[in-house]
Amino acid sequence: MKKFLALAIIAVVGFSSCSEKKEQKKEVETAFRYQEDWESIRSGYKVPEWFKDAKFGIFLHWGPYAVPAYSSEKYPKGIYQKSWNKGGMNPWSHHREHHGDPSVFGYKDLIPKFKAENFNAKEWASLFKKSGARYVVPVAEHHDGFAMYNSNVTRWNVVNMGPKKDVMQMLSDACKTEGMKFGVSSHFALNRQYYNHADPSWDVNDPQYQDLYWKKIERNSLPSKEFLDLWWNRTTDIIDNYKPDLLWFDFGLDKPGFEPMHKKILAYYYNKGLDWDKGVVFQDKNMKGKSFPEDLITLDIERGRMDGIYKYPWQTDTSIGKISWGYIKDEEYKTSNYLLDELIDIVSKNGCLLLNIGPKADGTIPDEAKNILEEMGSWLTVNDEAIFNTRPWKIFGEGPTKVSKGHHSEKNNKESGFEDIRFTTKNDVLYATSLGWPKDGVFTVKSLAKGNEYETREIASIKLISGNNKIDWNQTDKGLQIKVEGEKPCEAAFAFKIEFKK
């Protein structure tokens, strides 16, 4: 009897265990997965709150092109294309003068000189944290085809050559330790047409280096299946190995012929976000056409902005230098004042600023860039509540200085002044930030004049958060006038916290 009872218990337990396994398997099979279809993605994806809150990130263009420190990050292109110039500098002649003809010394021969011997990931991450940045996005691979990560697909990578260490993983770990999100960018889609193969003697035409330079292609030809497969394998290798919070693509992905990759890579990455149980951000420029629906990604605008509040979260990527994205010796640096004004304007319009710096070949960050980041960090430390975790108000701002819209439009923008005011909100509080200091210390917010169309509630209190100066305020038919006594408490911009009666 006992033996029969034991067998019965075993049978029941076995059946129960089997049923549980079947239920678990069924649950896994029915769990939501993004399909390679816009509507499938639309049904489940939302830009994560962490990105909406972040506002400010650091971009990093770093690679063997930092060795010559000349012209721009497109120095490798210029070696093989005589007409290529940047900032009045010509890589064609510079390379031949300092290194020789590319039949003898090509771009590949700069890689051993790219040693990153002074690279310190913790120091980088500490500086970025001090700057106020909430996320960091290094270039994983630029058009040049050199992988700045431990690639399983190409031998041309930082572990096999140059630095001979996984700088990507080191930086990822350091940034996460500092509490920042970590992303990666891919510019590899342009690699197939990046190098000019005009002279048969050049190393770009040597078959043993085609896995760096790619093959000679016909002008205006579409990418081959071989190249698309390579792009896919390299891109998913980055995703799988580094689990980035953010994935950024350059305009090459928007070119004709890459259409089969668009839905495929978006679904793949968003499904990885589900696997990792975290909100991820996919960024594209839509520069050569609407490659991606803009409600399914975060639109990135290169060296430009929106001219008003955009209904979806978006981003500007621009560089701390006016000439290059990578490090060059003769860079013209922007000021922290200008960059903070840009950040404040972008945030008021529902955007984030991804600010690029170009580290040197030895792995150090230029002093000019360090100083600018530290100055920005000093301002953000004092005024952070007007920037981070905020959302746009009913209007982005007011003032006479107009901002151009779209890619590569920043050159049209002028310096802002004290009449240019930008708004943000958080927890029913309104922040008004002036982009300059009036000589008499009197700020006028015209949008908050008596009887204005935006806010009917009475003002309860106003506080200057940029300093400890005493203020007086008065709401008139011409605007809200705020008188700040004494000298300006900081540089760049001046933020006021405005609360209303309930």
Secondary structure, 3 states (H helix, E strand, C coil): CHHHHHHHHHHHHHHHHHHHHHHHHHHHHHCCCCCCCHHHHHHHCCCCHHHHHHCEEEEECCCHHHCCCCCCCCHHHHHCCCCCCECCECHHHHHHHHCCCCCCCCHHHHHHHCCCCCCCHHHHHHHHHHHCCCEEEEEEECCCCCECCCCCCCCCECCCCCCCCCHHHHHHHHHHHCCCEEEEEECHHHHHHCCCCCCCCCHHHCHHHHHHHCCCCCCCCCCCHHHHHHHHHHHHHHHHHHCCCEEEECHHHHCCCCHHHHHHHHHHHHHHHHHHCCCCEEEECCCCCCCCCCCCCEEEEECCECCCCCCCCEEEEEECECCCCCCCCCCCECCHHHHHHHHHHHHHCCEEEEEEECCCCCCCCCHHHHHHHHHHHHHHHHHHHHCCCCECCCCCEECCCCCCECCCCHHHCCCCCCCCEEEEEECCEEEEEECCCCCCCEEEEHHHCCCCCCCCCCEEEEEECCCCCCEEEEECCCCEEEEECCCCCCCCCEEEEEEECC
